[in-house]
Amino acid sequence: MAETLTLTLDTGDVVIKLRPDLAPGHVERIATLASEGFYDGVVFHRVIPGFMAQGGDPTGSGMGGSKLPDLKAEFNREPHVRGVCSMARSSNPNSANSQFFICFDDATFLDGQYTVWGEVTEGMEHVDALPKGEPPAKPGKIVKASVS
């Protein structure tokens, strides 16, 4: 299984350590979509300072996802802190699909309600540099996503 996800952003490379020990189904989904080129060119449509940057929606609206079925929640005890990667979802706990977010800061109020699947190990400054907004006027994007 893949160990890292590299997101090449407009601002630079972000290396994410994948955590199949926490969320094997979610890691498999992220790795599959990345290896198929699903995330290439996709924007960060919601970037809230002090909170998180959200992307993974091919429509850029926050309402889209992949054609794959939604995932069953794999909530875990990993805290939502700076650099943690977690899956976005609707009010249905089992609705995560392709959208994810990277925490800028402590967001532990999300613990146990969203599935943590990875952590940024290099390049968090490039996430910090993403244009802010909901949506940003000129959103930052994933130029390429690759797994290794």
N, CA, C and O atoms as a GROMACS GRO file, in nm:
protein
  592
    1MET      N    1   0.085  -0.119   0.000
    1MET     CA    2   0.000   0.000   0.000
    1MET      C    3   0.089   0.125   0.000
    1MET      O    4   0.199   0.124   0.054
    2ALA      N    5   0.038   0.230  -0.061
    2ALA     CA    6   0.112   0.357  -0.068
    2ALA      C    7   0.139   0.411   0.073
    2ALA      O    8   0.058   0.394   0.164
    3GLU      N    9   0.254   0.476   0.088
    3GLU     CA   10   0.292   0.531   0.218
    3GLU      C   11   0.278   0.682   0.223
    3GLU      O   12   0.254   0.739   0.330
    4THR      N   13   0.295   0.748   0.107
    4THR     CA   14   0.283   0.894   0.105
    4THR      C   15   0.201   0.941  -0.014
    4THR      O   16   0.195   0.877  -0.119
    5LEU      N   17   0.140   1.055   0.006
    5LEU     CA   18   0.068   1.127  -0.099
    5LEU      C   19   0.141   1.259  -0.115
    5LEU      O   20   0.160   1.332  -0.017
    6THR      N   21   0.182   1.291  -0.237
    6THR     CA   22   0.243   1.421  -0.263
    6THR      C   23   0.146   1.504  -0.346
    6THR      O   24   0.104   1.464  -0.454
    7LEU      N   25   0.110   1.620  -0.291
    7LEU     CA   26   0.026   1.715  -0.363
    7LEU      C   27   0.117   1.827  -0.414
    7LEU      O   28   0.175   1.901  -0.334
    8THR      N   29   0.129   1.837  -0.544
    8THR     CA   30   0.204   1.948  -0.601
    8THR      C   31   0.103   2.061  -0.619
    8THR      O   32   0.015   2.054  -0.704
    9LEU      N   33   0.118   2.166  -0.538
    9LEU     CA   34   0.029   2.282  -0.544
    9LEU      C   35   0.097   2.392  -0.626
    9LEU      O   36   0.215   2.382  -0.659
   10ASP      N   37   0.020   2.495  -0.658
   10ASP     CA   38   0.077   2.613  -0.724
   10ASP      C   39   0.194   2.667  -0.642
   10ASP      O   40   0.290   2.721  -0.697
   11THR      N   41   0.185   2.651  -0.509
   11THR     CA   42   0.280   2.710  -0.416
   11THR      C   43   0.398   2.619  -0.381
   11THR      O   44   0.495   2.665  -0.322
   12GLY      N   45   0.392   2.490  -0.416
   12GLY     CA   46   0.499   2.396  -0.387
   12GLY      C   47   0.444   2.259  -0.348
   12GLY      O   48   0.323   2.238  -0.345
   13ASP      N   49   0.535   2.167  -0.317
   13ASP     CA   50   0.496   2.030  -0.285
   13ASP      C   51   0.460   2.013  -0.138
   13ASP      O   52   0.525   2.068  -0.049
   14VAL      N   53   0.353   1.936  -0.116
   14VAL     CA   54   0.308   1.901   0.018
   14VAL      C   55   0.314   1.748   0.027
   14VAL      O   56   0.250   1.679  -0.052
   15VAL      N   57   0.391   1.697   0.123
   15VAL     CA   58   0.404   1.553   0.141
   15VAL      C   59   0.320   1.512   0.262
   15VAL      O   60   0.334   1.567   0.371
   16ILE      N   61   0.232   1.414   0.239
   16ILE     CA   62   0.140   1.366   0.342
   16ILE      C   63   0.169   1.219   0.371
   16ILE      O   64   0.166   1.135   0.281
   17LYS      N   65   0.196   1.190   0.498
   17LYS     CA   66   0.212   1.052   0.540
   17LYS      C   67   0.073   0.990   0.551
   17LYS      O   68  -0.011   1.039   0.627
   18LEU      N   69   0.050   0.884   0.476
   18LEU     CA   70  -0.080   0.816   0.481
   18LEU      C   71  -0.087   0.728   0.605
   18LEU      O   72   0.013   0.671   0.648
   19ARG      N   73  -0.206   0.719   0.663
   19ARG     CA   74  -0.225   0.646   0.789
   19ARG      C   75  -0.329   0.534   0.774
   19ARG      O   76  -0.440   0.544   0.826
   20PRO      N   77  -0.292   0.424   0.702
   20PRO     CA   78  -0.385   0.313   0.690
   20PRO      C   79  -0.414   0.246   0.824
   20PRO      O   80  -0.514   0.176   0.838
   21ASP      N   81  -0.327   0.268   0.924
   21ASP     CA   82  -0.353   0.215   1.058
   21ASP      C   83  -0.475   0.281   1.121
   21ASP      O   84  -0.539   0.222   1.208
   22LEU      N   85  -0.506   0.403   1.078
   22LEU     CA   86  -0.622   0.475   1.131
   22LEU      C   87  -0.747   0.456   1.045
   22LEU      O   88  -0.857   0.439   1.098
   23ALA      N   89  -0.728   0.458   0.914
   23ALA     CA   90  -0.843   0.459   0.822
   23ALA      C   91  -0.807   0.390   0.690
   23ALA      O   92  -0.787   0.456   0.589
   24PRO      N   93  -0.798   0.257   0.691
   24PRO     CA   94  -0.755   0.185   0.571
   24PRO      C   95  -0.841   0.209   0.448
   24PRO      O   96  -0.789   0.220   0.337
   25GLY      N   97  -0.972   0.217   0.465
   25GLY     CA   98  -1.062   0.240   0.351
   25GLY      C   99  -1.044   0.378   0.290
   25GLY      O  100  -1.047   0.394   0.168
   26HIS      N  101  -1.026   0.477   0.375
   26HIS     CA  102  -1.009   0.614   0.328
   26HIS      C  103  -0.874   0.632   0.260
   26HIS      O  104  -0.864   0.700   0.158
   27VAL      N  105  -0.769   0.572   0.316
   27VAL     CA  106  -0.636   0.579   0.255
   27VAL      C  107  -0.640   0.512   0.118
   27VAL      O  108  -0.584   0.565   0.021
   28GLU      N  109  -0.705   0.398   0.110
   28GLU     CA  110  -0.716   0.330  -0.020
   28GLU      C  111  -0.788   0.418  -0.122
   28GLU      O  112  -0.746   0.425  -0.238
   29ARG      N  113  -0.895   0.484  -0.080
   29ARG     CA  114  -0.971   0.573  -0.171
   29ARG      C  115  -0.884   0.689  -0.219
   29ARG      O  116  -0.877   0.716  -0.339
   30ILE      N  117  -0.817   0.758  -0.126
   30ILE     CA  118  -0.732   0.872  -0.161
   30ILE      C  119  -0.622   0.826  -0.259
   30ILE      O  120  -0.597   0.891  -0.360
   31ALA      N  121  -0.558   0.713  -0.228
   31ALA     CA  122  -0.450   0.661  -0.312
   31ALA      C  123  -0.502   0.623  -0.451
   31ALA      O  124  -0.436   0.651  -0.552
   32THR      N  125  -0.617   0.561  -0.457
   32THR     CA  126  -0.678   0.522  -0.586
   32THR      C  127  -0.709   0.646  -0.668
   32THR      O  128  -0.672   0.652  -0.786
   33LEU      N  129  -0.775   0.743  -0.610
   33LEU     CA  130  -0.812   0.864  -0.684
   33LEU      C  131  -0.687   0.940  -0.730
   33LEU      O  132  -0.682   0.989  -0.843
   34ALA      N  133  -0.587   0.949  -0.643
   34ALA     CA  134  -0.463   1.020  -0.679
   34ALA      C  135  -0.394   0.949  -0.795
   34ALA      O  136  -0.348   1.013  -0.890
   35SER      N  137  -0.385   0.816  -0.788
   35SER     CA  138  -0.315   0.742  -0.894
   35SER      C  139  -0.390   0.746  -1.026
   35SER      O  140  -0.330   0.728  -1.132
   36GLU      N  141  -0.521   0.770  -1.021
   36GLU     CA  142  -0.601   0.782  -1.145
   36GLU      C  143  -0.600   0.924  -1.200
   36GLU      O  144  -0.658   0.948  -1.306
   37GLY      N  145  -0.535   1.019  -1.130
   37GLY     CA  146  -0.531   1.157  -1.176
   37GLY      C  147  -0.655   1.238  -1.142
   37GLY      O  148  -0.673   1.349  -1.192
   38PHE      N  149  -0.741   1.184  -1.056
   38PHE     CA  150  -0.867   1.250  -1.019
   38PHE      C  151  -0.844   1.389  -0.960
   38PHE      O  152  -0.917   1.483  -0.991
   39TYR      N  153  -0.742   1.402  -0.875
   39TYR     CA  154  -0.719   1.528  -0.805
   39TYR      C  155  -0.641   1.631  -0.887
   39TYR      O  156  -0.634   1.748  -0.848
   40ASP      N  157  -0.583   1.590  -0.999
   40ASP     CA  158  -0.502   1.682  -1.079
   40ASP      C  159  -0.589   1.797  -1.133
   40ASP      O  160  -0.688   1.774  -1.203
   41GLY      N  161  -0.550   1.920  -1.100
   41GLY     CA  162  -0.625   2.037  -1.146
   41GLY      C  163  -0.740   2.078  -1.056
   41GLY      O  164  -0.806   2.178  -1.084
   42VAL      N  165  -0.766   2.004  -0.949
   42VAL     CA  166  -0.877   2.034  -0.859
   42VAL      C  167  -0.836   2.144  -0.760
   42VAL      O  168  -0.725   2.144  -0.708
   43VAL      N  169  -0.928   2.238  -0.737
   43VAL     CA  170  -0.898   2.354  -0.651
   43VAL      C  171  -0.930   2.328  -0.504
   43VAL      O  172  -1.002   2.234  -0.469
   44PHE      N  173  -0.874   2.414  -0.419
   44PHE     CA  174  -0.913   2.422  -0.278
   44PHE      C  175  -1.024   2.526  -0.272
   44PHE      O  176  -0.997   2.646  -0.277
   45HIS      N  177  -1.149   2.479  -0.262
   45HIS     CA  178  -1.266   2.566  -0.274
   45HIS      C  179  -1.306   2.633  -0.143
   45HIS      O  180  -1.390   2.724  -0.143
   46ARG      N  181  -1.248   2.590  -0.033
   46ARG     CA  182  -1.282   2.646   0.098
   46ARG      C  183  -1.155   2.655   0.180
   46ARG      O  184  -1.102   2.552   0.223
   47VAL      N  185  -1.105   2.775   0.202
   47VAL     CA  186  -0.980   2.793   0.276
   47VAL      C  187  -1.006   2.898   0.384
   47VAL      O  188  -1.019   3.017   0.355
   48ILE      N  189  -1.014   2.851   0.508
   48ILE     CA  190  -1.052   2.937   0.621
   48ILE      C  191  -0.931   2.954   0.713
   48ILE      O  192  -0.887   2.858   0.775
   49PRO      N  193  -0.877   3.076   0.721
   49PRO     CA  194  -0.760   3.100   0.806
   49PRO      C  195  -0.784   3.052   0.950
   49PRO      O  196  -0.892   3.073   1.006
   50GLY      N  197  -0.683   2.989   1.008
   50GLY     CA  198  -0.692   2.940   1.145
   50GLY      C  199  -0.774   2.813   1.159
   50GLY      O  200  -0.787   2.760   1.270
   51PHE      N  201  -0.829   2.763   1.048
   51PHE     CA  202  -0.913   2.643   1.055
   51PHE      C  203  -0.861   2.536   0.959
   51PHE      O  204  -0.790   2.445   1.001
   52MET      N  205  -0.896   2.547   0.829
   52MET     CA  206  -0.857   2.441   0.737
   52MET      C  207  -0.868   2.484   0.591
   52MET      O  208  -0.930   2.586   0.558
   53ALA      N  209  -0.805   2.403   0.504
   53ALA     CA  210  -0.815   2.416   0.358
   53ALA      C  211  -0.882   2.290   0.306
   53ALA      O  212  -0.836   2.179   0.333
   54GLN      N  213  -0.990   2.308   0.231
   54GLN     CA  214  -1.068   2.194   0.181
   54GLN      C  215  -1.063   2.189   0.030
   54GLN      O  216  -1.078   2.291  -0.038
   55GLY      N  217  -1.041   2.068  -0.023
   55GLY     CA  218  -1.039   2.046  -0.168
   55GLY      C  219  -1.088   1.906  -0.198
   55GLY      O  220  -1.144   1.838  -0.112
   56GLY      N  221  -1.066   1.864  -0.322
   56GLY     CA  222  -1.105   1.728  -0.362
   56GLY      C  223  -1.237   1.719  -0.435
   56GLY      O  224  -1.284   1.609  -0.465
   57ASP      N  225  -1.299   1.834  -0.465
   57ASP     CA  226  -1.426   1.836  -0.538
   57ASP      C  227  -1.396   1.878  -0.682
   57ASP      O  228  -1.354   1.991  -0.705
   58PRO      N  229  -1.418   1.788  -0.780
   58PRO     CA  230  -1.385   1.822  -0.918
   58PRO      C  231  -1.469   1.937  -0.975
   58PRO      O  232  -1.431   1.999  -1.074
   59THR      N  233  -1.584   1.966  -0.912
   59THR     CA  234  -1.668   2.077  -0.961
   59THR      C  235  -1.625   2.210  -0.900
   59THR      O  236  -1.662   2.316  -0.951
   60GLY      N  237  -1.546   2.205  -0.792
   60GLY     CA  238  -1.502   2.327  -0.724
   60GLY      C  239  -1.611   2.396  -0.644
   60GLY      O  240  -1.590   2.506  -0.593
   61SER      N  241  -1.727   2.332  -0.633
   61SER     CA  242  -1.842   2.394  -0.565
   61SER      C  243  -1.857   2.351  -0.419
   61SER      O  244  -1.928   2.415  -0.341
   62GLY      N  245  -1.790   2.243  -0.383
   62GLY     CA  246  -1.809   2.186  -0.249
   62GLY      C  247  -1.921   2.084  -0.245
   62GLY      O  248  -1.949   2.027  -0.140
   63MET      N  249  -1.984   2.060  -0.358
   63MET     CA  250  -2.097   1.967  -0.363
   63MET      C  251  -2.067   1.840  -0.442
   63MET      O  252  -2.149   1.748  -0.447
   64GLY      N  253  -1.949   1.833  -0.504
   64GLY     CA  254  -1.918   1.720  -0.593
   64GLY      C  255  -1.828   1.616  -0.530
   64GLY      O  256  -1.777   1.633  -0.419
   65GLY      N  257  -1.809   1.509  -0.603
   65GLY     CA  258  -1.723   1.399  -0.557
   65GLY      C  259  -1.690   1.309  -0.673
   65GLY      O  260  -1.717   1.341  -0.789
   66SER      N  261  -1.631   1.195  -0.641
   66SER     CA  262  -1.598   1.097  -0.744
   66SER      C  263  -1.722   1.015  -0.778
   66SER      O  264  -1.827   1.030  -0.716
   67LYS      N  265  -1.708   0.928  -0.876
   67LYS     CA  266  -1.819   0.839  -0.913
   67LYS      C  267  -1.823   0.714  -0.826
   67LYS      O  268  -1.915   0.633  -0.836
   68LEU      N  269  -1.723   0.699  -0.740
   68LEU     CA  270  -1.718   0.584  -0.651
   68LEU      C  271  -1.822   0.601  -0.540
   68LEU      O  272  -1.862   0.713  -0.509
   69PRO      N  273  -1.865   0.489  -0.479
   69PRO     CA  274  -1.964   0.500  -0.370
   69PRO      C  275  -1.903   0.569  -0.248
   69PRO      O  276  -1.782   0.565  -0.226
   70ASP      N  277  -1.989   0.633  -0.169
   70ASP     CA  278  -1.944   0.697  -0.046
   70ASP      C  279  -1.883   0.593   0.048
   70ASP      O  280  -1.913   0.474   0.040
   71LEU      N  281  -1.797   0.642   0.136
   71LEU     CA  282  -1.725   0.556   0.229
   71LEU      C  283  -1.796   0.545   0.364
   71LEU      O  284  -1.863   0.638   0.409
   72LYS      N  285  -1.779   0.430   0.427
   72LYS     CA  286  -1.827   0.412   0.564
   72LYS      C  287  -1.727   0.485   0.655
   72LYS      O  288  -1.606   0.472   0.637
   73ALA      N  289  -1.778   0.559   0.751
   73ALA     CA  290  -1.692   0.635   0.842
   73ALA      C  291  -1.591   0.544   0.911
   73ALA      O  292  -1.622   0.431   0.949
   74GLU      N  293  -1.469   0.595   0.927
   74GLU     CA  294  -1.364   0.527   1.003
   74GLU      C  295  -1.312   0.627   1.108
   74GLU      O  296  -1.192   0.656   1.114
   75PHE      N  297  -1.404   0.677   1.188
   75PHE     CA  298  -1.365   0.774   1.291
   75PHE      C  299  -1.262   0.709   1.382
   75PHE      O  300  -1.267   0.589   1.410
   76ASN      N  301  -1.166   0.790   1.427
   76ASN     CA  302  -1.059   0.739   1.511
   76ASN      C  303  -1.023   0.843   1.616
   76ASN      O  304  -1.084   0.951   1.621
   77ARG      N  305  -0.928   0.812   1.698
   77ARG     CA  306  -0.893   0.899   1.811
   77ARG      C  307  -0.784   1.001   1.777
   77ARG      O  308  -0.743   1.078   1.864
   78GLU      N  309  -0.737   1.002   1.654
   78GLU     CA  310  -0.632   1.096   1.616
   78GLU      C  311  -0.686   1.240   1.623
   78GLU      O  312  -0.791   1.268   1.566
   79PRO      N  313  -0.616   1.329   1.694
   79PRO     CA  314  -0.668   1.466   1.707
   79PRO      C  315  -0.652   1.549   1.580
   79PRO      O  316  -0.553   1.535   1.507
   80HIS      N  317  -0.747   1.635   1.555
   80HIS     CA  318  -0.743   1.730   1.444
   80HIS      C  319  -0.658   1.850   1.487
   80HIS      O  320  -0.708   1.944   1.548
   81VAL      N  321  -0.530   1.844   1.454
   81VAL     CA  322  -0.436   1.951   1.487
   81VAL      C  323  -0.364   1.993   1.358
   81VAL      O  324  -0.386   1.933   1.253
   82ARG      N  325  -0.279   2.095   1.366
   82ARG     CA  326  -0.209   2.146   1.248
   82ARG      C  327  -0.145   2.034   1.167
   82ARG      O  328  -0.072   1.950   1.220
   83GLY      N  329  -0.174   2.034   1.036
   83GLY     CA  330  -0.117   1.937   0.944
   83GLY      C  331  -0.195   1.809   0.928
   83GLY      O  332  -0.162   1.728   0.841
   84VAL      N  333  -0.297   1.787   1.009
   84VAL     CA  334  -0.376   1.665   0.999
   84VAL      C  335  -0.468   1.672   0.877
   84VAL      O  336  -0.527   1.777   0.848
   85CYS      N  337  -0.479   1.559   0.806
   85CYS     CA  338  -0.565   1.548   0.688
   85CYS      C  339  -0.683   1.458   0.723
   85CYS      O  340  -0.666   1.349   0.778
   86SER      N  341  -0.802   1.506   0.690
   86SER     CA  342  -0.924   1.437   0.728
   86SER      C  343  -1.024   1.448   0.613
   86SER      O  344  -1.012   1.535   0.527
   87MET      N  345  -1.121   1.359   0.611
   87MET     CA  346  -1.221   1.360   0.504
   87MET      C  347  -1.337   1.453   0.536
   87MET      O  348  -1.388   1.456   0.648
   88ALA      N  349  -1.377   1.528   0.435
   88ALA     CA  350  -1.497   1.610   0.445
   88ALA      C  351  -1.618   1.519   0.419
   88ALA      O  352  -1.606   1.414   0.356
   89ARG      N  353  -1.732   1.560   0.469
   89ARG     CA  354  -1.855   1.483   0.450
   89ARG      C  355  -1.975   1.574   0.471
   89ARG      O  356  -1.960   1.689   0.514
   90SER      N  357  -2.093   1.523   0.438
   90SER     CA  358  -2.217   1.596   0.467
   90SER      C  359  -2.258   1.564   0.610
   90SER      O  360  -2.177   1.513   0.688
   91SER      N  361  -2.381   1.593   0.647
   91SER     CA  362  -2.428   1.561   0.782
   91SER      C  363  -2.438   1.410   0.805
   91SER      O  364  -2.444   1.365   0.919
   92ASN      N  365  -2.439   1.332   0.697
   92ASN     CA  366  -2.439   1.186   0.708
   92ASN      C  367  -2.296   1.139   0.736
   92ASN      O  368  -2.207   1.165   0.656
   93PRO      N  369  -2.272   1.071   0.848
   93PRO     CA  370  -2.136   1.028   0.882
   93PRO      C  371  -2.072   0.939   0.775
   93PRO      O  372  -1.949   0.935   0.763
   94ASN      N  373  -2.154   0.868   0.698
   94ASN     CA  374  -2.102   0.776   0.596
   94ASN      C  375  -2.111   0.836   0.455
   94ASN      O  376  -2.146   0.766   0.360
   95SER      N  377  -2.080   0.965   0.443
   95SER     CA  378  -2.093   1.032   0.312
   95SER      C  379  -1.960   1.082   0.255
   95SER      O  380  -1.959   1.149   0.152
   96ALA      N  381  -1.847   1.051   0.320
   96ALA     CA  382  -1.718   1.094   0.266
   96ALA      C  383  -1.696   1.025   0.131
   96ALA      O  384  -1.731   0.908   0.113
   97ASN      N  385  -1.638   1.099   0.036
   97ASN     CA  386  -1.616   1.043  -0.096
   97ASN      C  387  -1.478   1.078  -0.149
   97ASN      O  388  -1.390   0.992  -0.152
   98SER      N  389  -1.457   1.203  -0.189
   98SER     CA  390  -1.327   1.245  -0.242
   98SER      C  391  -1.276   1.373  -0.178
   98SER      O  392  -1.156   1.403  -0.186
   99GLN      N  393  -1.364   1.449  -0.114
   99GLN     CA  394  -1.323   1.576  -0.056
   99GLN      C  395  -1.252   1.554   0.078
   99GLN      O  396  -1.287   1.467   0.156
  100PHE      N  397  -1.151   1.636   0.099
  100PHE     CA  398  -1.071   1.626   0.221
  100PHE      C  399  -1.031   1.766   0.266
  100PHE      O  400  -1.047   1.864   0.193
  101PHE      N  401  -0.980   1.773   0.388
  101PHE     CA  402  -0.930   1.901   0.436
  101PHE      C  403  -0.801   1.881   0.514
  101PHE      O  404  -0.775   1.773   0.569
  102ILE      N  405  -0.721   1.987   0.518
  102ILE     CA  406  -0.595   1.990   0.592
  102ILE      C  407  -0.609   2.099   0.697
  102ILE      O  408  -0.638   2.214   0.664
  103CYS      N  409  -0.588   2.063   0.824
  103CYS     CA  410  -0.604   2.159   0.933
  103CYS      C  411  -0.487   2.257   0.938
  103CYS      O  412  -0.371   2.218   0.929
  104PHE      N  413  -0.519   2.386   0.953
  104PHE     CA  414  -0.419   2.489   0.974
  104PHE      C  415  -0.379   2.498   1.121
  104PHE      O  416  -0.266   2.535   1.153
  105ASP      N  417  -0.471   2.463   1.209
  105ASP     CA  418  -0.454   2.488   1.352
  105ASP      C  419  -0.534   2.383   1.428
  105ASP      O  420  -0.588   2.291   1.368
  106ASP      N  421  -0.540   2.398   1.559
  106ASP     CA  422  -0.617   2.308   1.643
  106ASP      C  423  -0.765   2.312   1.602
  106ASP      O  424  -0.828   2.418   1.605
  107ALA      N  425  -0.818   2.196   1.565
  107ALA     CA  426  -0.960   2.183   1.531
  107ALA      C  427  -1.014   2.059   1.602
  107ALA      O  428  -1.093   1.983   1.546
  108THR      N  429  -0.971   2.041   1.727
  108THR     CA  430  -1.006   1.919   1.799
  108THR      C  431  -1.156   1.905   1.827
  108THR      O  432  -1.202   1.798   1.868
  109PHE      N  433  -1.233   2.012   1.804
  109PHE     CA  434  -1.378   2.000   1.816
  109PHE      C  435  -1.435   1.907   1.709
  109PHE      O  436  -1.551   1.867   1.717
  110LEU      N  437  -1.354   1.872   1.607
  110LEU     CA  438  -1.396   1.779   1.502
  110LEU      C  439  -1.363   1.633   1.537
  110LEU      O  440  -1.409   1.541   1.469
  111ASP      N  441  -1.284   1.613   1.641
  111ASP     CA  442  -1.240   1.478   1.676
  111ASP      C  443  -1.357   1.382   1.693
  111ASP      O  444  -1.459   1.416   1.754
  112GLY      N  445  -1.341   1.262   1.637
  112GLY     CA  446  -1.442   1.158   1.649
  112GLY      C  447  -1.562   1.178   1.559
  112GLY      O  448  -1.656   1.097   1.563
  113GLN      N  449  -1.562   1.285   1.477
  113GLN     CA  450  -1.674   1.312   1.387
  113GLN      C  451  -1.633   1.311   1.240
  113GLN      O  452  -1.718   1.307   1.150
  114TYR      N  453  -1.503   1.315   1.216
  114TYR     CA  454  -1.448   1.313   1.080
  114TYR      C  455  -1.332   1.216   1.079
  114TYR      O  456  -1.264   1.198   1.181
  115THR      N  457  -1.308   1.151   0.964
  115THR     CA  458  -1.206   1.048   0.955
  115THR      C  459  -1.069   1.105   0.920
  115THR      O  460  -1.048   1.156   0.810
  116VAL      N  461  -0.976   1.097   1.014
  116VAL     CA  462  -0.837   1.135   0.990
  116VAL      C  463  -0.769   1.023   0.913
  116VAL      O  464  -0.779   0.907   0.950
  117TRP      N  465  -0.700   1.060   0.802
  117TRP     CA  466  -0.634   0.959   0.718
  117TRP      C  467  -0.488   0.990   0.689
  117TRP      O  468  -0.420   0.909   0.625
  118GLY      N  469  -0.438   1.105   0.735
  118GLY     CA  470  -0.298   1.136   0.707
  118GLY      C  471  -0.251   1.260   0.780
  118GLY      O  472  -0.328   1.326   0.850
  119GLU      N  473  -0.121   1.290   0.764
  119GLU     CA  474  -0.063   1.409   0.826
  119GLU      C  475   0.047   1.465   0.737
  119GLU      O  476   0.127   1.390   0.681
  120VAL      N  477   0.050   1.596   0.724
  120VAL     CA  478   0.152   1.663   0.645
  120VAL      C  479   0.286   1.649   0.716
  120VAL      O  480   0.298   1.682   0.834
  121THR      N  481   0.387   1.598   0.644
  121THR     CA  482   0.521   1.585   0.701
  121THR      C  483   0.619   1.686   0.641
  121THR      O  484   0.721   1.716   0.702
  122GLU      N  485   0.586   1.738   0.521
  122GLU     CA  486   0.669   1.840   0.456
  122GLU      C  487   0.579   1.932   0.376
  122GLU      O  488   0.480   1.888   0.317
  123GLY      N  489   0.613   2.062   0.374
  123GLY     CA  490   0.545   2.156   0.286
  123GLY      C  491   0.420   2.222   0.342
  123GLY      O  492   0.340   2.275   0.265
  124MET      N  493   0.402   2.219   0.474
  124MET     CA  494   0.283   2.283   0.531
  124MET      C  495   0.279   2.433   0.498
  124MET      O  496   0.172   2.493   0.492
  125GLU      N  497   0.397   2.492   0.476
  125GLU     CA  498   0.400   2.634   0.439
  125GLU      C  499   0.330   2.659   0.305
  125GLU      O  500   0.280   2.768   0.280
  126HIS      N  501   0.325   2.556   0.219
  126HIS     CA  502   0.256   2.569   0.090
  126HIS      C  503   0.104   2.563   0.108
  126HIS      O  504   0.030   2.625   0.031
  127VAL      N  505   0.059   2.489   0.208
  127VAL     CA  506  -0.084   2.488   0.242
  127VAL      C  507  -0.119   2.625   0.300
  127VAL      O  508  -0.221   2.683   0.266
  128ASP      N  509  -0.033   2.675   0.390
  128ASP     CA  510  -0.055   2.807   0.450
  128ASP      C  511  -0.068   2.917   0.344
  128ASP      O  512  -0.139   3.015   0.364
  129ALA      N  513   0.002   2.900   0.232
  129ALA     CA  514   0.006   3.002   0.127
  129ALA      C  515  -0.114   2.998   0.033
  129ALA      O  516  -0.125   3.083  -0.056
  130LEU      N  517  -0.204   2.901   0.049
  130LEU     CA  518  -0.321   2.894  -0.039
  130LEU      C  519  -0.407   3.019  -0.024
  130LEU      O  520  -0.422   3.071   0.087
  131PRO      N  521  -0.465   3.068  -0.135
  131PRO     CA  522  -0.556   3.184  -0.127
  131PRO      C  523  -0.676   3.151  -0.038
  131PRO      O  524  -0.732   3.042  -0.046
  132LYS      N  525  -0.714   3.246   0.044
  132LYS     CA  526  -0.823   3.226   0.141
  132LYS      C  527  -0.958   3.267   0.083
  132LYS      O  528  -0.966   3.352  -0.005
  133GLY      N  529  -1.064   3.204   0.135
  133GLY     CA  530  -1.201   3.238   0.096
  133GLY      C  531  -1.289   3.116   0.088
  133GLY      O  532  -1.242   3.003   0.094
  134GLU      N  533  -1.420   3.142   0.074
  134GLU     CA  534  -1.521   3.036   0.061
  134GLU      C  535  -1.618   3.067  -0.052
  134GLU      O  536  -1.732   3.104  -0.023
  135PRO      N  537  -1.581   3.056  -0.177
  135PRO     CA  538  -1.451   3.012  -0.227
  135PRO      C  539  -1.355   3.130  -0.244
  135PRO      O  540  -1.397   3.245  -0.247
  136PRO      N  541  -1.225   3.100  -0.253
  136PRO     CA  542  -1.128   3.207  -0.281
  136PRO      C  543  -1.156   3.269  -0.418
  136PRO      O  544  -1.203   3.201  -0.509
  137ALA      N  545  -1.126   3.397  -0.433
  137ALA     CA  546  -1.145   3.465  -0.562
  137ALA      C  547  -1.062   3.396  -0.671
  137ALA      O  548  -1.112   3.376  -0.782
  138LYS      N  549  -0.939   3.360  -0.641
  138LYS     CA  550  -0.853   3.286  -0.733
  138LYS      C  551  -0.798   3.166  -0.657
  138LYS      O  552  -0.688   3.172  -0.602
  139PRO      N  553  -0.875   3.057  -0.652
  139PRO     CA  554  -0.836   2.943  -0.568
  139PRO      C  555  -0.705   2.878  -0.608
  139PRO      O  556  -0.671   2.869  -0.726
  140GLY      N  557  -0.633   2.831  -0.506
  140GLY     CA  558  -0.514   2.750  -0.531
  140GLY      C  559  -0.559   2.612  -0.576
  140GLY      O  560  -0.671   2.570  -0.545
  141LYS      N  561  -0.473   2.542  -0.647
  141LYS     CA  562  -0.514   2.410  -0.696
  141LYS      C  563  -0.406   2.307  -0.679
  141LYS      O  564  -0.288   2.338  -0.659
  142ILE      N  565  -0.450   2.183  -0.689
  142ILE     CA  566  -0.359   2.068  -0.691
  142ILE      C  567  -0.317   2.054  -0.837
  142ILE      O  568  -0.400   2.018  -0.922
  143VAL      N  569  -0.192   2.080  -0.867
  143VAL     CA  570  -0.144   2.064  -1.004
  143VAL      C  571  -0.134   1.916  -1.036
  143VAL      O  572  -0.175   1.871  -1.143
  144LYS      N  573  -0.080   1.840  -0.940
  144LYS     CA  574  -0.068   1.695  -0.955
  144LYS      C  575  -0.068   1.629  -0.819
  144LYS      O  576  -0.009   1.680  -0.724
  145ALA      N  577  -0.134   1.515  -0.810
  145ALA     CA  578  -0.132   1.433  -0.688
  145ALA      C  579  -0.070   1.299  -0.725
  145ALA      O  580  -0.107   1.238  -0.825
  146SER      N  581   0.024   1.253  -0.643
  146SER     CA  582   0.087   1.124  -0.671
  146SER      C  583   0.111   1.049  -0.541
  146SER      O  584   0.132   1.109  -0.435
  147VAL      N  585   0.106   0.916  -0.550
  147VAL     CA  586   0.130   0.831  -0.433
  147VAL      C  587   0.257   0.751  -0.454
  147VAL      O  588   0.293   0.715  -0.566
  148SER      N  589   0.324   0.726  -0.343
  148SER     CA  590   0.445   0.642  -0.350
  148SER      C  591   0.459   0.563  -0.221
  148SER      O  592   0.554   0.486  -0.206
   0.00000   0.00000   0.00000
